[in-house]
Amino acid sequence: MRSDGRRRTGFRRMTRTAAAVATLVVSSACAIVPTGGIPESVSEVNKGDPLMQPFTRLIPTPPRDDWDPEAVVRGFQAAMASNDDQGRAVARQYLTKEAARVWRSEDGVSVVASADFESAPFSEDAKETRVTLKSAKRAIIDDDGRYRTVKGESSWTATLVKVGKVWRIASVPNGLIITEADVQRAYRPVNLYFLDQVGRGLVVDQVRLPVAPDGDFAKTVVQRLLQGPSGSLKDAAITALPDHVRVNSVTTMGDTVVVDLSEQVRGGDPLYAQLQWTLHDLAKDWTIELRANGEPFSGAGLRIAPNDFADFDRLLHPGTDIAGYYLHDGALHMLGSDGNGTPVAGPVWYGGAGRKQLLYTEPALSMDQEPRVAAKSSQGGIWVTSLVEGGRWQQWIAGSDLTAPSWDRYSALWAVDRVGEATSHVLRHDGGRTRRIQAPGLLHTTVKAFQVARDGVRVAAVVEDSTGVHVRLGAIVGQGDDIRVDHLQTLTDAKPGEILDIAWKDSTTLLVLLKTKAGKRLDAYSVGDGGRTQLKADERLHTIAALGDRMLAGTEKHGGILRFDAGKSEWITVAKQGAGFPVFPLG
């Protein structure tokens, strides 16, 4: 009997499993790699082909007869992490015949921080034992490539039995379990581009795709694009690509990327924009040609020149011509590129004795040809007016306890009415009437803030319920009378009172401003994988607005407006006492 009790070791301490895998950095499908010995890395040069980028292959090998239970499980985990064996045939060699028959490797991918194993003590004549992988959970990769951050501890256990004189795994959870290092090696983050419900704008769907052993990653990307949006955007975004079309190959010919499909497709500008933007990271500045079974499309063929559709959706990369705004001394001001504010012709914001009472606050600006501004009124409700001299306020949304207004790119106005304790109704005004929108994931919460992203599809909300305060992401699903807010999931949690404000930086990045015991904190969250980047904060920050790389902030009690100077990496004052409520259009 072993006397050391439970034994815990790290993934890198590969004793008997040094021969379990071999690695090779390659940039093409043609490679011969060893199946045993010390892992070997070989770098090859990318000779100008944008589609053939270096990646690391992990070649699995079958178990050895002299491996102990922990070594067998280590080898099995390494085999699960290999994309060279996509059917997991080698991994099944670590299992008993019955376990190999019933194990469903395709049932999702769990990502953990590292592979740390604990072996249960066993005697030399034992016939059964267990090995457990214990590690911090990091994410789940769904079948559609969606990377969902999760928290907690993972406890994954394999039961082993003696088969003759060798150990094999008799029972193991379905699906794959891999480490963060495996994800970095075997998966790539990809931005897929789909369309909004009216086909007018592009919606980014961030996924993680496995690198195929043949290195034809561009084909993998286009195939995934043909499958449609991931679960977080199901029925919220659409595609112009027919789902029955197959990808034969994606290759290069001269300065052209040739996408060979199983048949001709006709989708117009939206389809071509989807393809060009999706392949942008792999083939920037290359012409894209579509073919059908090796032959050019009928007529003059179909070639998409570089940047043909760079401006298909200007909100993907908004320019500096879109100004920021704020309220100051009873008027809406536009912030110029020189950092100075200029009053904007428009409605009266103040009233009362001496016109010192601020009647309208928390403005939101549309991006119509003739922009409109919405604001909360001190008399109740949300009111709207045009930015013209003498513009008159009209109430669009009624309610006694409303969140700040938020425009979508289709000129509809959104807000949430907190109608009772832990009860919130999402409201939308389409220019003609106000309708309550079904949002089951928000109904039994207190919504503190609600903002529609500039893609017109995603939404973010700060909610409080019996479990605490959370930032949740969702999507606007359907059209017309069938619109609802769905696919809600938690992005981050906080303590009551910590979250001061949220703002969309772009359609895939949400800013969260917090007040913690350690001071003010400004976090940028990727909506694709939940990754957090801490930005430069300032103790004066109280509200936040953003558009691309530009950020504005308001201070407490309308003490001024700050602008982030990226060159100096500091917040500078652009308007002093009496200024507040910074905002960008569709912010």
N, C-alpha and C positions, 0 to 999 in steps of 0.2 A: 504493500500500500504506500502511495506517495504521502509524504509527511508535510508537504509544503502547502496543503490546503488549496484554495482557489488561486489560480495563476493568471496574472494580468500582464499583457505585453502589448506593445505598440505595433502599428502596421509596418514600420520600417525595419523592425527586427526580424528579417526574413532568414530564419535558420535553415530548416529543411526545405523551405519553399523557394529558395533562390532560383531554382530551375523551373518554377511554375509559369513564369512568363518571360518573354523577351520583348524589348522595345526597340523601335526603329523610327527615326524621323525621316519622313519621305515626302516627296512632292509629286509622285506619280503612282500608277497602279502596279507597276512592275518592280517587285522587290523580293529578294530571297532573304529570309531571316532565319536565324538558328532557333531551335526548339528547346534548347537547354543551356545550362551554364549561366555565367554572369550576364545580366541584361546588357544589351549593346545598343548604343545610340549612334546613328549615322545621319549626317546632314547632307541633303542634296540641294542644288541650286535651282531656284525658280528662274527659268530662262525667258522671262518676259510674258509668259502666259498668265493672265490675271486669274484664271479659273483654277490653276494648279498651285495651290499654296501649301507650304510645308505643314505637316501635322505629325503627331506621334502615334505610332501603332503599338498596341500591346497584344502580343501573340500568346494565347493561352496554351498550356500543355496538359496532358492527362495526369492524374495523380500517380505517385509512385507507391509501390507496395510497402515500403518501409516507413511511410509517413505516419506519425501519430495523429490522433483526432484533430488537434488544433491545426496542424499543418494541412490536413485535408480541407478543413473549413477555410483556411487562408487561401489555398489554391482555388477553391470553389468561388470565393469572393472575387479573386483576381480574374477568374474566367468569366464571371458575370459582367465585369467591367470592360470586357474586350468587345469592340465592334467588329473585329475581324471574323468572329464567329457569331454572326447575327442570329442564327438559329439556336445558339447556345448548345450545340452538340457536344463540345468538349466539356462544358460545365456539367452536362448530364452524366458524364462518365464518373463524376464524384458521387453520384447518387446510386442507391439501390435500383434494381429494375423497376420496382413498383413506384418508388419515389420519382424516378425519371419519367414515368408514364403520366403521373398526375400533376407534376409541378408545372405551373403556368408562368413561364418567364415573362410573358407579355402583359402581366397584370400590374403595370405601373412601375415607376422607378423612384425609390426612396434615396435621398441624399443625406449622408451623415458627415460630421466634421472629420472623422478619421475612423479607421478600422482597428478598434481596441478589443481584444478577445479575452474572455474569462473561461477557463476550462474547469469543469467540475472534476473533483478528485475521482480516480477510478483505480481498481486493482489490476494487476497484470493479467488475471484471467477474466476480467470483466467482458461482458458481451454487449453492453450498451453504455453510452455516456452522452453528455451534452456539452456544447460549446456555445457561448453567448457573446454576441457583439454588442457592446455598450458604448454609446457615443451620443453626442448632442445632435438632435435633428436639425437639418438645415433647410431641406426643401423636398417637394414632390414634383417630378416631371411627368406630366400627364401624357397620354398617348398622342395628343395633338401638339405636343411640344411646349405647352404652357408650363412655366417654372413658377411654382407657388411656394413662397417662403413659409416655413412652419417652425414652431418652437417646441421645446420639451426634450425629453430623453428617449432615445430609441433603445429598445431591448429586443434584439433579434436573436432567436435561439434555433440552433440546428441540433437535432437528435441523431446520433450516429450508432451504428451497430457493426459487429464483427461479421464480415462475410468471408468465411474461411479464415484466413490469417490477416486479412486487410480490413481497414476501417472504411466504411462508406456511409453517406448521409441517408437516413431513412425518412426523415421528416424535416421540412424546411418551409417557411412562409412563401407564398406565391409572390411573383414580381422580382425585381432586381434591387439590390442594395449596393450603392456605390458611394465613394467618398467625394468630397469637394475637389480633391486633386484629380480624381477620375473625370469629373465633369469638365475641369479645365483642359484636360487632355483629349477627351473623346467627344465633346460637344462644342458647338459654337453658337453664340447668340446671333440671332438673325432678326431683322426688321422686315416683316411682310407688310405689304400695303394693300389694303382693301378700300372699298368705297363707302361713303355714308349712304343713308337710305335713299337719297335723291340722286346719287351718282355725281355729286358736284364737288366733293372734297375727298381727300384721302385719309384713311384711318390706319394708324400704325398698330400692328399686332406683333409684339415682341415674344419670340419663342426661342427655345434651345433645340437644335437639331443635331443628331449624331453624325459624326464624320464617317462616311462609308469607307471600307477598306480599299476600294478602287480609286479613291481620291476625287471622285466626280461629285464634288459638293454642290456645284452650281445646279446640276440635275436634281439633286435632293431638294434644293431650295425651290425650284420651279414646281417640282412635284408637290411639295407641301403647299405652295401657293394655290395650286389647282384644287386642293382639298377644302379650301374655304377657311373662314375665321376660326380661331380657337374658342373654347367654351366661354371665356370671359366676354366675347363679342358675338356670341351666337344670336342670330336674328337681330343684331344691332348694326352690324356692318354687312355689306354684300360684296359680291365679286362679279366682274364682267366676263370672267373666264368660265366656259362651260365645264361642268364637273365630269363629263364623260370623256374629255380629251386626255390623252396620255402623253408623257414626255419620252421621246425616243432617245434624245441626247442633247447636251449643251456643250458645244465645242467652239474653238476659235479658228478663224480663217483670215489671215492677214490682220487687219485692224477691226475685225468684225466678230462679235459673239453670235453664233448661229444657234438658235433654239429650234430644234426639230420636233414637231408635234405629230400626233397620229392623224390629224386632219386639219384643214384650214379653219381659222376662226376669224370672225368679224365682230369686233366690239367697239370700234371707234376709239376716240381719245381716252376715255376712262380705262379701257383695257390696256392700251399702250402705256399710259401713265403708271398703272399698276406694275407692269413688267419692268419699265425703266427704273422706277424707284426701288423696287425689290432687288434688282441686280446691281444697283448703284454701288454698294460697298465692294462688290466683287469685280465689277467691270466699269469703273468710272471712266468717262471720256471715251468709251468704246461705242461703236454703232451696234445696234441689236437687229438681227435679221430673223424673221420667222419663216420657217419652212414646214412643209407637210410631207412626211415620209421621204425626206431628202430632196424634195423638189421645191423651187420657189413658189410662193403663192401665185395664183392666176393673175394675169394682168402684168403690172409693173413690179410685182413682188411687194413685200412689206418690210421696209427698213426704217428703223427708229434711230435718227441721228442723235449724237450726244446733246443732252440738255433740251431736246425737243419739248419735253414736258416738265421742265424745271419749274415753270410758273403755273402748272395745272392747279395747284392749291397754294396760294401765297401765304396761307397761315402755317404751313409746315416750317418755313423759315422767314418769319416776318421781318421786313426791313425797318430801318430807322425812320422811315416816313410815317410810321404809325406812332403817334405821340402818346405820352402819358399825361394825365390830368390830375387836378386836385382842387379842393375848395379853399378859398382864401378871401377873407374880408367880404363875404356876401356874394362872391362870384366864382364861377368855374374857371379855372386857369389851365391853359395848355402849356406844358413844359417843352421849351424849344431845345434844339440840339446844343445851344450855347449854355444850357443850364438855367436860363431865365424863364419865368412864367409870364404868360400874356393872358389877360382876361378874354373869355370867349363870349361872343354875343349869345344871348339866350334868356332863359326865364329868371324870375326873381327867386332867390333862395332864402332871403331873410324877410321878416315882418315884425309886427308888434311895435311897441313904443320905441321910437328912434331907429326902427328897422334893425334891431340888434338881436332879435330872436331868430335862431336858425330853424326854419320851417322844414327843410328837407335835408336828409343826411344819407350817408352810405350810398353814394351814386354808383350806377353801372351804366356803361356806354355800349350801344349797339355798333355794328359796322355796316349799317345801311348806307346807301348812296347819300342820303340825308340823315345823318346820325341822330338817334334819339337817346335821351338820358332817362333812366328810371331811378327813383330814390324813395326811401322811406319818409313818410310824412309824420310830423308831430301830431297831426289830427287823426292818424291811424291809416293803415293801408299803404300800398305802393302806388306811386303816381308817376306818370310819364309825360314828357314834353319833347318838342323838337329843339335843336340847338339853333334857333333863329331869334332875332330880336323880337321881344314881345311874345315869345312862345308861352302858351298857356298849359298849365298842369291839368291832367285828367287822371282820375283814378282807374287803374287797370286791375289791381288785385286788392280785395278787401280782407281784413283780418286784424285781430287785436294783438297778436304776438307773432310777428313775422320775422323770418331771417332776412338778411340783406338780399336785394334782387340780383338775378343773374340772367344775362341774355345768352341765347344760343345763336349759332351762326345763321339760323333761318329766321331771325327776327322775332322769335317767341321769347316771352319773359317767364322766368321761373322763380319761385320762392316756396318756403315751407311755413305753414301755419301751425304753431304749437297750440292745439285746441284744448289741451288738458294735460294733466300730469301723465307723463310718459306716453303721450299720444300726439303724433305729428301727421299732418296731411300735406302732400306735395301738390302744389298748384302750378298751372301753366296757362298763360294768356297768349293766344295766337294772333292777337291784333283785332279779334272780333269778340271773343268771349273767354271767360276763365273756366277751366275745367280742373277737377281733382284728378290727379294721375295715380294709378295704382302703384304702390311701392311697399310691398309686404315686409321687406327687410327694414324699413324705417318707421312703419306705422306705430309700433309699440316701443318707441324710444323718444327721447327729447332731442330734436335736431338743433344743434347750436349754429351750424353754418352749412350752406349748400351751394355748390358751384358747378356749373356745366363747363366742361373743357372746350377749348376752341375747335376741336374736331366735331363738335355737335353731338357726340356719341357718349363719351365717358362723363361720369359725374363723381364728385367727391363730397363727402359729408362728415361733419364732426357730430357724433351722437353720444348721448349719455343714456345708459340703461342700468339695470340692477348689477351688472358686472363691472361697471366703470365707464371711462370715457375712451372713445375709439375714433380713429379716422377710417372711414370705409369708402371703398371704391365700388362703382357699379356702372351700368350702361343703360342708355335709353333704347328700349326695344320697341319695334313696330312703328306704324305710321297712323296718322289720322286719329280715329276714335279708339284705336287699339294700342296706343302708346302706353308703356309702363316703364318703371325703373326696376331693373332686375340685375341678377348676377352679382349681388353685393358680397364683398369679402373685406375682412379687416386688413388694413395696411399697417397700422401701428396702434398701440395703446398708450394711455397717459393717465395721470392722476387728475382728479377734479381741479379745475382752475389752471392747469398747466398750459393748455393750448390757447394761444391768443388769436391766431388767425391762420388761414390757409390760402394758397394762391396757386393757380396753374402757371408754371413756367413755360411749358409747352404741353402738347397733348399726351406726352409720356412721362412727364416729370411734375410732381406736386411738391410745393414748398409748404413746410409746416413750421410755424413760429411758436416757440414755447417759452414759458417762464418757469424755470426750475430752481431748486435750492441753490444750484451752482451758478445761476444767472441765466440770461437770455440765450436761447439756442435756436439756430435756423438750420433745418434739415431739408435736404432735397431727396425725395424718394422716387425711385424708378417704379412705375406702375407695372412694368413687365415682370420683374423678379423681386420687387420689394427691397432692393438694395438701397442703403442710406448713405448719403454723402453730407458731411457737416460743412456748412458754408460759414463765411465770416459774419458774425453777429455783432450787435452793439447794444449796450444796455438801454439805449434810448428807443429801440424798436418796440412798437406796440401793434401796428398793423402792417401788412405786407401786400405788395402788388408786383407782378412780374410779366414780362413779355420777352421770351427768348433769353438773351444774356443780360437784359436790363432789369433792374430791380428798383422799386421805390418803397419807402416806408413812412408811416406816420408815427408821431410820438404821442405820448399820453396828453390828454386834455388839449388837443389841437395845438401842441407846442411847436409844430414845425413839420416840414417835409424833408426827408433825407433821400439821397440818391447814392447807389453803390458805384464807386469808381473802381472798375476792375484793374486799371493800370496801377493805381495806388493801393488797391486792396483795402479800401476803407470807405466808411459811410460819411458823406459830406452833406452839409445843410444847403438846400436850394430855396427854401422858403421858411420864414421864421414865424413868430407868434401869430396865432389866428389861422394857421393853415392846417388842414387835415384831410383825411379820406383820399389817399392816393389811389388811382385806378388807371388801368389800361383798357382799351376796348375789348369786350368779351372776357374781361378779367374776373 
